[in-house]
Amino acid sequence: MFINVAASGSPVIARWSNNKYYSANVLHKFNHQTTVIFTDGDKLTYSNGDVSAVLPDQAPSEVNVAQHVVTKYKGSKKYHIGFVIAKSADGYDVQLDDGDEDIYSLSQLRILSNQDSPHKRKLER
């Protein structure tokens, strides 16, 4: 599996060195690497094999219970990793990794690729 983003200029959400996610744009893709530029002007280059490093900034068509997602928490500039614990008419109940929980609409979620998690195993019991 490889980073799956479109060409240069595409909006993405990328993981910074602090393991938090921020808005960015693809600067270029070359030689099995993707370089992004963050909104503050900083740049990072990722191996295309690191599928959780750069995510397309587009809402998914569907999210399932037990999927990992990234979302902005209550007006924050950074994205937080979360886990969908329930789906209702109001939206998706997401528990963030820091323990906070809130309801999000589909348009606020981005799927985080390739995450093995103890959360999923708990739901399967």
C-alpha positions, -999 to +999 in steps of 0.1 A: +000+000+000+013+035-008+004+071-001-026+077-023-029+114-032-032+132-064-007+155-081+011+186-069-011+212-053-036+187-039-049+195-004-039+169+021-036+163+058-001+154+068+016+141+099+042+165+114+072+153+134+051+156+167+027+129+153-001+154+150-018+161+117-021+195+099-034+209+067-009+209+038-006+207+000+014+183-021+045+201-033+057+172-055+059+134-058+092+120-070+112+088-066+088+070-042+085+101-020+059+128-014+068+163-003+042+185+013+042+221+023+022+230+054+001+262+057+029+278+078+055+272+050+073+242+066+080+212+043+084+175+050+091+146+027+076+112+033+082+077+019+052+067-002+052+035+018+041+054+050+004+053+042-007+071+074+016+101+068-003+119+041-041+117+037-062+132+010-082+162+024-115+150+011-145+137+030-151+100+026-183+087+010-188+064+040-173+057+074-179+025+094-179+019+131-144+007+142-126+028+116-098+052+126-102+088+114-087+122+118-108+152+126-104+187+140-116+190+176-138+220+184-121+246+162-085+234+166-060+240+138-046+205+141-063+172+134-067+145+161-067+108+156-100+092+166-120+060+164-156+057+153-175+041+181-211+046+169-231+059+140-265+076+145-289+100+128-269+128+144-236+117+129-206+097+139-196+093+176-158+096+176-136+089+206-103+108+202-070+093+213-069+117+243-102+103+255-125+132+244-156+122+226-179+141+203-203+138+173-190+146+139-206+148+105-192+128+076-177+160+060-156+165+092-139+131+090-109+117+071-101+080+071-068+071+086-053+043+066-037+011+079-044+013+116-044-018+137-060-010+170-070-025+203-102-004+199-114-026+170-106-058+190-128-045+219-157-039+195-154-074+181-157-092+214 
